[in-house]
Amino acid sequence: MRIFTVDSFTDRPFRGNPAAVCLLDETVPDEWMQAVAAEMRHSETAFVLGRDQGPCSLRWFTPAVEVALCGHATLATAHVLYSLGESGRLEFDTKSGVLATEQADGGLIAMDFPAKQATPCPPPDGLVEALGVTPVWTGRSEFDLLVEVASAEEVRAADPDMARLAEVDARGVIVTASGEGTSADYVSRFFGPRVGVPEDPVTGSAHCVLAPHWSGRLGRDALVGEQVSSRGGTVRTTLRGDRVELAGHAVTIWSGELEV
């Protein structure tokens, strides 16, 4: 079975968010996929099955658990399939419903994802102490907590206590601020120690939450988000009702074959 590593949400190698993409030849046990993801040690490994049978099956595993939604590994998967000769609209059957991608001129790949609204809530016990930031707004979406702070500088400077953050009841925590003073409309970072990902370099699924949040704040549907991790990456978001288009580039780093 062929396997690839792709850097997503970047047009430069060794930036953005690396994901592994495994093209399955046959159905395999969940335990095997989890073992491969642990071996690859990327924040997510995508597994694709049934590429010639309409919407193909797509699943995502961190080194520790399976997740229900992942943007950068979906982008990596679409990039691999387009590079192998696929064209037009691709559809994937996932635990978050059918997701679709299309490739535009210049290699930009747009993905149709569900928008995930964050509902205002008080910070859960231990969250502020674990993050070491001062929230101006907190909310909870289907999967994650969203923490807005006063400035992009505070997002960059955040240095969470990962052991304490792993005790907070959420898949992950998104820390965000306005992009005022930067080239982006908003900036963010994503921490998910509870699911084996201390900091994710660029998180597509987090932008399913960030897009409606910042479109509501700024009054525009089309925005540019910058995830200001050490690797960094750019996610273009366009809110379309209860859906959000996430768009970005990707770069293949290596490919090979699994021998087990």
Phi and psi in degrees as a GROMACS rama.xvg file:
@    title "Ramachandran Plot"
@    xaxis  label "Phi"
@    yaxis  label "Psi"
@TYPE xy
-79.8528  145.31  ARG-2
-140.211  144.303  ILE-3
-132.906  154.106  PHE-4
-115.922  129.478  THR-5
-129.125  134.635  VAL-6
-90.5364  120.638  ASP-7
-105.026  153.928  SER-8
61.5266  39.627  PHE-9
-158.253  155.402  THR-10
-110.976  14.3541  ASP-11
-125.408  137.669  ARG-12
-60.9773  148.275  PRO-13
68.2186  20.571  PHE-14
-123.309  -175.601  ARG-15
64.4342  -152.343  GLY-16
-118.39  115.997  ASN-17
-74.121  138.543  PRO-18
-135.598  148.074  ALA-19
-94.7022  145.569  ALA-20
-128.222  119.064  VAL-21
-111.027  123.259  CYS-22
-93.004  103.305  LEU-23
-74.9052  139.556  LEU-24
-89.6675  -20.4314  ASP-25
-157.926  168.048  GLU-26
-64.4651  136.255  THR-27
-129.439  158.623  VAL-28
-66.8943  150.921  PRO-29
-57.3546  -39.0256  ASP-30
-61.5918  -35.0949  GLU-31
-67.4152  -44.5676  TRP-32
-62.329  -41.8728  MET-33
-62.2726  -38.1548  GLN-34
-66.7857  -40.0926  ALA-35
-64.0098  -43.6128  VAL-36
-61.522  -40.0655  ALA-37
-65.8068  -35.6092  ALA-38
-68.5447  -40.3073  GLU-39
-70.9485  -35.8738  MET-40
66.4488  17.6115  ARG-41
-81.6825  164.39  HIS-42
-61.6637  -32.5323  SER-43
-143.275  145.914  GLU-44
-120.124  129.533  THR-45
-99.2106  141.765  ALA-46
-123.375  124.49  PHE-47
-117.993  132.459  VAL-48
-139.737  140.611  LEU-49
78.3118  47.4968  GLY-50
-68.8803  -15.9868  ARG-51
-104.631  17.4245  ASP-52
-128.569  53.1828  GLN-53
71.4916  -146.285  GLY-54
-57.7428  121.922  PRO-55
-85.1639  155.76  CYS-56
-74.1223  134.378  SER-57
-135.022  125.331  LEU-58
-131.626  154.677  ARG-59
-129.853  135.941  TRP-60
-129.954  132.255  PHE-61
-78.8292  177.711  THR-62
-61.8004  -14.3387  PRO-63
-117.1  -34.0922  ALA-64
-147.547  163.776  VAL-65
-83.4394  143.224  GLU-66
-117.808  157.638  VAL-67
-90.233  -14.2594  ALA-68
-156.08  131.311  LEU-69
-148.239  122.676  CYS-70
-82.0552  -49.2362  GLY-71
-68.7418  -31.8476  HIS-72
-75.7712  -26.9492  ALA-73
-68.8849  -43.3126  THR-74
-59.5466  -43.7319  LEU-75
-61.9532  -40.9925  ALA-76
-63.0064  -48.0046  THR-77
-60.7773  -41.8248  ALA-78
-58.9427  -44.4636  HIS-79
-62.0123  -46.9514  VAL-80
-65.6098  -40.1936  LEU-81
-64.0545  -38.905  TYR-82
-67.8364  -22.2088  SER-83
-91.3471  5.45585  LEU-84
112.245  -4.7771  GLY-85
-67.4349  156.912  GLU-86
-147.938  167.584  SER-87
71.9091  -151.407  GLY-88
-82.4263  126.508  ARG-89
-108.026  139.097  LEU-90
-121.238  140.392  GLU-91
-127.728  130.435  PHE-92
-89.3208  115.824  ASP-93
-132.157  175.246  THR-94
-70.4213  -8.49846  LYS-95
-109.259  25.7136  SER-96
89.8626  -170.015  GLY-97
-81.8213  122.602  VAL-98
-109.01  143.766  LEU-99
-126.744  151.639  ALA-100
-133.236  155.324  THR-101
-142.845  147.117  GLU-102
-106.529  129.748  GLN-103
-100.592  175.543  ALA-104
-59.2213  144.598  ASP-105
84.9685  3.32702  GLY-106
86.1367  -0.414121  GLY-107
-66.7743  129.406  LEU-108
-110.806  125.976  ILE-109
-104.372  136.984  ALA-110
-121.82  136.889  MET-111
-96.2164  109.693  ASP-112
-123.497  161.192  PHE-113
-74.1574  137.936  PRO-114
-77.5928  139.929  ALA-115
-122.663  104.737  LYS-116
-74.0438  138.602  GLN-117
-95.8202  127.174  ALA-118
-93.4831  130.527  THR-119
-54.8906  139.902  PRO-120
-155.834  157.511  CYS-121
-66.5075  152.27  PRO-122
-60.6465  129.243  PRO-123
-60.3132  156.863  PRO-124
-54.3094  129.507  ASP-125
89.3796  -12.7876  GLY-126
-65.7454  -51.4844  LEU-127
-61.7177  -43.0356  VAL-128
-64.537  -38.7625  GLU-129
-68.9308  -37.5645  ALA-130
-79.3316  -36.3002  LEU-131
72.3807  30.1591  GLY-132
-124.225  171.537  VAL-133
-112.694  102.573  THR-134
-68.2188  142.978  PRO-135
-103.656  -13.6143  VAL-136
-162.509  139.588  TRP-137
-133.704  148.056  THR-138
-153.359  168.879  GLY-139
-128.484  129.562  ARG-140
-101.407  -170.629  SER-141
-57.9762  -38.543  GLU-142
-111.671  -35.0919  PHE-143
-127.872  164.319  ASP-144
-94.7593  141.557  LEU-145
-115.011  125.267  LEU-146
-123.415  112.796  VAL-147
-94.6666  134.521  GLU-148
-119.612  178.626  VAL-149
-77.6619  -24.7423  ALA-150
-152.717  159.269  SER-151
-61.9065  -33.5219  ALA-152
-63.2467  -37.2569  GLU-153
-69.3117  -34.9839  GLU-154
-62.216  -47.6851  VAL-155
-63.029  -35.2527  ARG-156
-82.8332  -9.71994  ALA-157
-58.3366  134.259  ALA-158
-137.389  76.5178  ASP-159
-65.7282  153.927  PRO-160
-84.8427  102.908  ASP-161
-65.5592  -35.7149  MET-162
-63.1001  -42.7203  ALA-163
-71.8501  -36.4496  ARG-164
-67.1902  -31.833  LEU-165
-64.9304  -17.2563  ALA-166
-84.308  -11.2692  GLU-167
-78.2787  134.979  VAL-168
-78.9633  85.7905  ASP-169
-168.141  151.003  ALA-170
-57.0936  -44.5111  ARG-171
-158.393  174.107  GLY-172
-126.428  124.463  VAL-173
-99.729  124.612  ILE-174
-108.099  128.883  VAL-175
-143.527  161.346  THR-176
-157.578  164.464  ALA-177
-57.8136  147.731  SER-178
-86.4951  15.9818  GLY-179
-53.2952  128.516  GLU-180
89.2676  -0.523384  GLY-181
-121.675  -178.947  THR-182
-86.1208  -2.06853  SER-183
-107.286  164.337  ALA-184
-78.8834  -31.8721  ASP-185
-152.933  158.154  TYR-186
-124.374  161.087  VAL-187
-159.434  164.802  SER-188
-140.15  157.582  ARG-189
-131.899  128.382  PHE-190
-121.22  126.967  PHE-191
-137.609  52.2441  GLY-192
-62.4211  -23.768  PRO-193
-65.3374  -26.8454  ARG-194
-111.099  20.8661  VAL-195
85.1932  15.2491  GLY-196
-127.089  88.6826  VAL-197
-52.0626  -54.0819  PRO-198
-138.41  126.371  GLU-199
-89.9262  128.326  ASP-200
-61.2036  -45.9913  PRO-201
-147.038  125.259  VAL-202
-119.957  103.328  THR-203
-60.8159  -46.2153  GLY-204
-63.4939  -30.1611  SER-205
-63.2808  -30.9151  ALA-206
-75.52  -13.4196  HIS-207
-65.5803  -25.5257  CYS-208
-91.4302  -42.9484  VAL-209
-64.861  -36.995  LEU-210
-60.6785  -54.6172  ALA-211
-65.1415  -32.6221  PRO-212
-62.9807  -51.2796  HIS-213
-80.5535  -28.5697  TRP-214
-63.8669  -38.0283  SER-215
-65.7108  -39.6371  GLY-216
-68.4092  -42.1177  ARG-217
-99.5413  -11.4642  LEU-218
73.8798  24.9392  GLY-219
-135.58  141.081  ARG-220
-78.9442  -35.483  ASP-221
-100.094  119.203  ALA-222
-136.423  165.477  LEU-223
-118.626  121.98  VAL-224
-106.125  140.277  GLY-225
-118.758  121.337  GLU-226
-91.8209  117.331  GLN-227
-99.7693  46.552  VAL-228
-72.8007  179.983  SER-229
-65.1283  -31.5641  SER-230
-83.9903  -37.0979  ARG-231
73.5033  154.115  GLY-232
-174.136  161.254  GLY-233
-119.86  130.193  THR-234
-123.69  119.551  VAL-235
-90.2816  126.074  ARG-236
-120  138.405  THR-237
-132.604  115.075  THR-238
-79.0687  129.572  LEU-239
-132.162  78.0326  ARG-240
67.4916  -120.705  GLY-241
-92.4412  12.6445  ASP-242
-122.015  161.091  ARG-243
-139.133  134.397  VAL-244
-90.2775  123.528  GLU-245
-108.475  129.294  LEU-246
-132.28  141.969  ALA-247
-169.843  173.708  GLY-248
-99.2138  169.982  HIS-249
-152.207  155.382  ALA-250
-135.445  126.369  VAL-251
-75.8058  131.183  THR-252
-99.0701  -44.7933  ILE-253
-156.811  162.423  TRP-254
-143.046  155.421  SER-255
-166.348  -161.316  GLY-256
-129.024  138.371  GLU-257
-75.2217  134.739  LEU-258
-103.083  5.53918  GLU-259
